[in-house]
Amino acid sequence: MLNEYDQNAEYNMNQETQNQEFQQPEMPAAYTEAPQTTTKSKKHKNGKRIGLVAGILSGALILGAAGGYGGSALYNATNAPAVTAQGQMPGERPDGQFPGFNGQNGQGEMPERPDANSDQDTDNKQDAPEVGDGQFPFGAFGQKDQQEDETSDKKSSKKDTSADAETSDANASLQVSTKSNGQSLSTQEIASCAADAVVEITTEAVKTGNYMQQYVASGAGSGVIISEDGYIITNNHVIEDATQITVTTTDGTAYEAKLVGRDDNLDVALLKIEASGLTVASFGDSDQLALGEEVVAIGNPLGQLGGTVTEGIVSSLNREITIDGKAMTLLQTDAAINPGNSGGGLFNDQGQLIGLVVAKSSGEDVEGLGFAIPINNVQAILNDLLNYGYTKGKAYLGVSLLDITSEQMARMYNVTEIGTYIYSVQDGSAAADAGLKSGDRIISVNGQEIADSDALRELISASTVGDTLEFVIQRGLGEDAVTVTVGEYVPEAMPAVSR
């Protein structure tokens, strides 16, 4: 794919050291009392005797101290308990952490999952709107992390409230161009009228590597100018986590760009640069495309070849594929697409923008498989991105899911049934308000059996905000019915609004 993610896990372990105190043994009376001398002729012999005794005594003290220290260390080594990095004994189930089968009736939390690369990993919390960002606390360290997350959530909530206050009456609208001469153009003519509307995008992001070392990672992609005053659309994955975004137009002018809004599921972001009189792309109607119609892709392949033009045809109109865990319906083309083309334009034979390039299939035996987001889907969310920073009205539950797919995995998580479990519940979410808890196994929703987490995601995606869903869950040894009112997905940190 065009996005690569590095995941690094850091573990901390507390070790206790014990200081041993040694006391000097009392000297025998025979050595503490010097012999009484009555004549001067015995002083020399007494001096030698005292020196010999002192030497023997010093040697004895050193050997005694060493022996005591060694014995203490040996005792500690043979009697200390084995502690794991998670702060608990191997195989031990912490008290009250998993609700299903320890009589806690849903008051605990799911145990730390070892399969960090699971498709339902909470690190991918932005991949689907129904996946929350709650993280399971394990041991003392996890509880501390949870408190920090809660503090962060409160800060984000305050920030979101402020942003809503600023944009509650926002009604700005982007008026995009739909200019067309109504006739087919050659590839050269398409490039002539559309190339200046496609820009190069470079990014910088601060990453954390092994041993908590931070470094700056650079990225590159493409974008399309949609307004003369500097609004630009690109892919969300091009600018995600970027601390600096630079846009370069075809005349070589570089601008610092500001993130206005983004939709991580559709993989679209709206940027703004301070400029005027820019060349803009004219929007076409992606619903009117025909299979086999000629198209032209313009972008910045490899992040170094800005303004590259390739041509091809529409290979498929509604290709359903999964990218980075997100199910998407895309246009397919055989026009050459390479890393760096992401966010660039796909134009029809009239020079109109009909797709936003998003990905390509790669491999030794793969050739000519490129994909683009239909421009009608992008245009539908532009005003939401402009006014609110995100797409309004998206259904959201606020849970993170975990599929238990084997008996071995079930034993690992201290459960007895294979199925889809709620791994965590986000505070204040629709799921939390309804009473769903970590460790609940989802049996069915609205009478439809839930075989895996994908089935639940599809059901949520088909819902609208305010709908009620009837959950049947297994909690403990019994089954419960829970009614959930679908909430609205609001990102934790919305970008500042630009108009």
C-alpha positions in Angstrom: 0.0 0.0 0.0 1.0 3.6 -0.1 1.1 3.9 3.7 3.4 2.0 5.9 3.2 2.0 9.6 5.9 1.1 12.1 4.7 -0.3 15.4 7.1 -0.4 18.2 6.4 -1.7 21.7 8.2 -0.5 24.8 8.2 -2.4 28.0 9.1 -1.1 31.4 10.0 -3.3 34.4 10.6 -2.2 37.9 13.4 -4.0 39.8 13.9 -3.7 43.6 17.4 -3.8 45.1 18.0 -4.8 48.7 20.8 -3.3 50.7 22.4 -5.6 53.3 23.7 -4.2 56.5 26.6 -5.8 58.2 27.6 -5.3 61.9 31.1 -5.8 63.1 31.2 -8.8 65.4 32.4 -8.2 68.9 36.0 -9.0 69.6 36.8 -11.8 72.0 38.0 -10.6 75.3 41.4 -12.3 74.7 42.1 -9.8 71.9 40.5 -6.7 73.3 42.5 -6.5 76.5 46.2 -6.0 76.0 48.5 -8.1 78.2 49.8 -6.3 81.3 53.5 -5.5 81.2 55.6 -5.0 84.2 59.1 -4.4 82.8 60.5 -2.4 79.9 62.3 -5.4 78.4 58.9 -7.0 77.3 57.6 -3.9 75.3 59.2 -5.1 72.0 57.7 -8.6 72.2 54.3 -7.2 73.2 54.3 -4.8 70.2 54.9 -7.7 67.8 52.1 -9.7 69.4 49.6 -6.8 69.2 50.5 -6.3 65.5 50.0 -10.0 64.7 46.6 -10.1 66.5 45.4 -7.0 64.6 46.3 -8.5 61.2 44.4 -11.8 62.0 41.4 -9.8 63.3 41.2 -7.6 60.1 41.4 -10.7 57.8 38.6 -12.4 59.8 36.3 -9.3 59.5 36.8 -9.2 55.7 36.0 -12.9 55.2 33.0 -12.6 57.5 31.5 -9.7 55.6 32.0 -11.4 52.2 30.4 -14.5 53.5 27.4 -12.7 54.9 26.8 -10.7 51.6 27.1 -13.9 49.5 24.7 -15.8 51.7 22.1 -13.0 51.6 22.3 -12.8 47.8 22.0 -16.6 47.4 18.9 -16.5 49.7 17.3 -13.7 47.6 18.0 -15.4 44.3 16.4 -18.7 45.4 13.3 -17.2 47.1 12.3 -14.2 45.0 9.0 -14.6 43.0 9.1 -14.6 39.1 7.4 -11.4 37.9 6.5 -10.8 34.3 6.9 -7.5 32.4 3.2 -6.9 32.9 3.5 -6.9 36.7 1.8 -10.2 37.3 2.6 -13.9 37.6 2.8 -15.9 34.3 -0.6 -17.3 33.6 -2.3 -15.5 36.5 -5.6 -13.8 35.9 -5.6 -10.5 37.7 -8.5 -10.1 40.1 -11.6 -8.6 38.4 -10.0 -7.9 35.1 -12.0 -10.1 32.8 -15.8 -10.0 33.4 -17.2 -13.0 31.6 -16.4 -15.9 33.9 -15.2 -14.7 37.3 -18.4 -13.5 38.8 -17.7 -9.9 38.3 -20.7 -9.4 36.0 -19.0 -7.1 33.5 -17.1 -4.9 36.0 -13.6 -5.7 34.8 -11.5 -5.4 31.7 -10.3 -7.6 29.0 -6.7 -8.9 29.5 -3.8 -7.4 27.5 -3.9 -9.0 24.1 -0.6 -10.3 22.8 -1.5 -10.3 19.1 -0.4 -6.7 18.4 -0.8 -7.2 14.7 -4.5 -8.2 15.0 -6.8 -6.6 12.4 -8.9 -5.3 15.4 -5.9 -3.7 17.1 -6.9 -0.6 18.9 -4.0 1.2 17.3 -6.1 1.3 14.2 -8.9 3.1 16.0 -9.4 5.5 13.1 -9.9 2.8 10.5 -13.6 2.3 11.1 -16.1 4.7 12.8 -17.4 2.1 15.2 -13.9 1.4 16.7 -13.2 3.4 19.8 -9.9 4.4 21.3 -10.2 2.8 24.8 -7.2 0.8 25.8 -7.1 -2.0 28.3 -5.2 -1.3 31.5 -3.0 -4.1 32.8 -1.4 -4.0 36.2 -0.2 -0.8 37.7 1.3 0.5 34.5 -1.9 0.0 32.5 -3.9 1.8 35.1 -1.6 4.7 34.9 -1.8 4.7 31.1 -5.6 4.6 31.3 -5.6 7.7 33.6 -3.4 9.5 31.2 -5.7 8.6 28.3 -8.7 9.8 30.2 -6.9 13.1 30.9 -6.1 13.4 27.2 -9.7 12.6 26.3 -10.9 15.4 28.6 -8.6 17.8 27.0 -9.7 16.8 23.6 -13.3 17.1 24.7 -12.7 20.6 25.8 -11.0 21.4 22.5 -13.8 19.8 20.5 -16.4 21.8 22.5 -14.6 25.0 21.7 -14.4 24.1 18.0 -18.1 23.3 17.9 -18.8 26.7 19.5 -16.8 28.4 16.8 -18.5 26.5 13.9 -22.0 25.9 15.2 -23.4 28.6 12.9 -20.9 27.9 10.0 -22.5 27.8 6.6 -19.5 28.4 4.3 -19.6 26.6 1.0 -17.0 25.7 -1.5 -18.1 26.5 -5.0 -16.2 24.2 -7.3 -15.8 24.6 -11.0 -17.7 22.3 -13.4 -16.5 24.0 -16.6 -16.4 21.8 -19.7 -16.1 22.5 -23.4 -18.4 19.5 -24.1 -16.0 17.7 -26.4 -13.3 15.1 -26.1 -9.7 16.3 -25.8 -6.4 14.7 -26.6 -4.1 13.7 -23.8 -1.9 16.7 -24.6 -4.9 19.0 -24.4 -6.0 17.4 -21.1 -2.5 17.9 -19.6 -2.4 21.5 -20.9 -5.6 22.5 -19.1 -5.4 20.3 -15.9 -1.7 19.9 -15.0 -1.3 23.3 -13.3 -4.2 22.3 -10.9 -2.2 19.3 -9.6 0.4 20.1 -6.9 3.2 18.3 -5.1 2.9 17.7 -1.3 5.7 17.0 1.1 5.3 16.3 4.8 7.3 16.0 7.9 6.2 14.0 11.0 7.8 13.2 14.3 8.0 9.5 14.9 9.1 7.5 18.0 11.5 4.6 17.4 13.1 2.0 19.6 14.1 3.1 23.1 11.8 6.1 22.8 14.1 7.9 20.4 12.3 10.5 18.2 13.1 11.2 14.6 11.6 13.2 11.8 10.1 11.2 8.9 9.4 12.7 5.6 6.6 11.8 3.1 5.3 12.9 -0.3 2.2 12.8 -2.3 0.0 14.9 -4.6 -3.0 17.2 -4.4 -5.6 19.0 -6.5 -6.4 22.7 -6.3 -10.2 23.2 -6.2 -10.4 27.0 -5.5 -8.5 30.0 -6.7 -7.8 31.1 -3.1 -5.9 28.0 -2.2 -8.2 25.1 -1.1 -6.6 21.7 -2.0 -7.9 18.1 -1.7 -5.6 15.2 -1.2 -5.7 11.8 0.6 -5.8 11.7 4.4 -3.0 9.1 4.5 -0.7 11.6 2.7 -0.9 14.2 5.5 -1.8 12.0 8.5 0.2 12.8 11.6 2.2 15.4 9.7 3.6 18.3 11.8 4.5 20.3 8.6 2.8 20.2 5.2 4.4 21.9 2.2 2.6 22.4 -1.1 4.5 23.2 -4.3 2.8 24.4 -7.4 3.9 23.8 -11.0 5.7 27.1 -11.1 8.0 26.0 -8.3 6.4 28.2 -5.5 6.3 26.5 -2.1 3.5 27.2 0.4 3.0 26.1 4.0 -0.4 24.3 4.1 -2.9 24.2 6.9 -5.1 21.2 7.5 -8.8 22.3 7.4 -10.6 18.9 7.7 -10.3 15.2 7.0 -12.3 12.0 6.6 -10.1 9.0 7.5 -12.6 6.5 6.2 -13.1 8.0 2.8 -9.3 8.9 2.9 -9.8 12.5 2.0 -8.3 15.7 3.5 -8.9 19.4 2.8 -5.9 21.8 2.9 -5.5 25.5 2.6 -2.6 27.6 1.4 -2.4 31.5 1.4 -2.5 32.2 -2.3 -4.8 33.7 -5.0 -5.4 33.4 -8.7 -4.5 29.7 -8.8 -5.5 27.3 -11.6 -8.3 25.1 -10.5 -9.5 21.7 -11.5 -13.0 21.4 -13.1 -15.2 18.8 -11.5 -16.9 16.1 -13.6 -19.6 13.6 -12.8 -18.1 10.3 -11.7 -21.6 8.7 -11.9 -21.7 9.3 -15.6 -18.5 7.4 -16.4 -18.6 4.5 -18.7 -16.5 1.3 -18.6 -13.6 1.6 -21.0 -13.7 5.4 -21.1 -10.3 7.1 -21.5 -8.8 8.8 -18.5 -5.6 10.6 -17.6 -3.8 10.5 -14.2 -1.6 13.5 -13.2 0.5 13.4 -10.0 3.9 13.2 -8.3 5.1 9.6 -8.5 7.9 8.6 -6.1 7.6 12.1 -4.6 10.1 13.4 -7.0 8.5 13.5 -10.4 5.8 16.2 -10.1 3.5 16.8 -13.1 3.8 13.3 -14.4 1.0 12.4 -16.9 -0.1 8.9 -17.6 -3.1 7.6 -19.6 -5.4 4.6 -19.6 -9.0 3.6 -19.3 -11.7 3.0 -16.7 -11.2 -0.7 -15.9 -14.1 -0.9 -13.3 -16.7 1.5 -12.0 -17.5 0.1 -8.6 -14.6 -2.0 -7.4 -15.0 -3.0 -3.7 -11.6 -3.4 -2.1 -10.1 -3.2 1.4 -7.3 -0.8 2.1 -5.6 -0.7 5.5 -8.6 -2.4 7.0 -11.2 0.0 5.4 -13.7 -1.3 2.9 -13.9 1.2 -0.1 -15.8 1.3 -3.4 -13.4 2.8 -6.0 -12.8 3.4 -9.6 -10.2 1.1 -11.2 -7.9 2.2 -14.0 -4.9 0.8 -15.8 -3.2 4.2 -16.0 0.2 4.0 -14.5 -0.1 4.7 -10.7 2.9 4.8 -8.4 3.7 5.7 -4.8 3.5 9.5 -4.6 0.5 9.6 -7.0 -1.8 9.5 -3.9 -4.0 12.5 -3.8 -3.5 13.3 -7.4 -6.2 13.7 -10.1 -7.8 11.3 -12.4 -9.4 13.2 -15.4 -11.9 12.3 -18.0 -11.5 13.0 -21.7 -12.9 16.5 -21.3 -10.2 17.4 -18.7 -12.6 17.2 -15.8 -11.6 15.7 -12.4 -13.6 12.5 -11.9 -11.4 10.7 -9.3 -8.9 11.3 -6.5 -6.1 8.7 -6.9 -5.7 6.7 -3.7 -3.8 3.4 -4.2 -2.4 0.8 -6.5 -1.9 -3.0 -6.2 1.7 -4.0 -6.2 3.6 -7.3 -6.6 5.7 -9.2 -9.1 2.7 -10.4 -11.1 0.6 -7.3 -10.8 0.4 -4.6 -13.5 -2.0 -1.8 -14.3 -4.2 -2.0 -11.2 -4.7 1.6 -9.9 -7.6 2.9 -7.9 -9.3 6.3 -7.3 -12.0 7.7 -5.1 -15.0 8.8 -7.2 -15.1 12.6 -7.2 -18.8 12.7 -6.4 -18.1 11.0 -3.1 -15.4 13.6 -2.3 -17.6 16.6 -3.3 -20.4 15.4 -1.0 -18.3 15.9 2.1 -16.3 19.1 1.2 -18.6 21.6 3.0 -18.6 19.4 6.2 -14.8 19.4 6.1 -14.7 23.1 5.6 -17.2 24.0 8.3 -16.6 21.3 10.9 -13.3 19.7 10.2 -14.9 16.2 9.8 -17.9 14.5 8.1 -21.0 14.9 10.1 -23.7 12.2 10.6 -21.4 9.1 10.6 -22.7 6.3 12.8 -20.6 5.4 15.8 -20.8 3.1 18.8 -17.5 3.7 20.6 -16.2 0.1 21.0 -13.1 -1.7 20.2 -13.6 -5.3 19.0 -11.7 -8.5 19.3 -12.4 -11.7 17.3 -11.6 -14.9 19.3 -11.1 -17.4 16.5 -9.7 -20.5 18.1 -9.7 -22.5 21.4 -6.1 -21.6 21.9 -6.8 -17.9 21.6 -9.9 -18.3 23.9 -7.6 -19.8 26.6 -5.2 -17.0 26.1 -7.9 -14.5 26.9 -9.5 -16.6 29.7 -12.8 -17.1 27.8 -14.8 -20.2 27.0 -16.5 -19.3 23.7 -15.3 -18.4 20.2 -16.8 -15.2 18.9 -16.7 -11.4 18.7 -16.0 -9.7 22.0 -16.0 -6.1 23.1 -12.4 -5.3 24.0 -12.9 -1.8 25.3 -15.6 0.8 25.5 -14.9 4.5 25.1 -16.1 6.7 27.9 -19.1 8.8 27.1 -19.9 6.9 23.9 -23.2 5.4 22.8 -22.0 1.9 23.9 -21.0 3.2 27.3 -24.4 5.0 27.8 -26.2 1.7 26.9 -24.2 -0.3 29.4 -22.1 -2.4 27.1 -18.9 -3.5 28.9 -15.5 -4.9 28.1 -15.7 -8.7 27.9 -19.2 -8.9 26.5 -19.5 -11.4 23.7 -21.8 -10.1 20.9 -24.2 -12.8 19.9 -26.6 -10.9 17.6 -27.7 -7.4 16.6 -31.3 -6.8 15.5 -31.7 -10.5 15.1 -28.7 -10.9 12.8 -26.0 -13.3 14.1 -22.6 -11.6 14.5 -20.0 -14.0 13.1 -17.1 -11.6 13.2 -16.3 -7.9 13.8 -16.6 -7.1 10.1 -20.3 -8.1 10.2 -20.9 -5.6 13.0 -19.0 -2.9 11.2 -21.1 -3.3 8.1 -24.3 -3.2 10.2 -23.1 0.0 11.9 -22.2 1.6 8.6 -25.7 0.9 7.3 -27.2 2.7 10.3 -27.8 6.4 10.9 -27.3 8.5 13.9 -30.3 8.0 16.3 -31.1 4.5 15.2 -31.7 1.9 17.9 -29.9 -1.5 17.8 -31.0 -4.5 19.8 -27.9 -6.3 21.0 -27.9 -9.8 22.5 -24.7 -10.4 24.5 -23.2 -13.1 26.7 -22.1 -11.7 30.0 -20.9 -14.1 32.6 -22.9 -17.3 32.4 -26.1 -15.7 31.0 -27.4 -13.7 28.1 -28.6 -10.1 28.2 -30.5 -7.8 25.8 -29.1 -4.3 25.5 -30.6 -1.5 23.4 -28.0 0.9 21.9 -28.8 4.3 20.4 -26.3 4.9 17.6 -24.2 8.0 18.2 -22.3 10.3 15.9 -18.6 10.0 15.1 -16.7 13.1 16.1 -12.9 13.0 15.9 -11.0 13.6 19.1 -8.9 16.4 17.7 -10.4 18.5 14.9 -8.2 20.8 13.0 -8.7 24.6 13.2 -11.2 25.8 10.7 -10.0 28.0 7.8 -12.3 30.1 5.6 
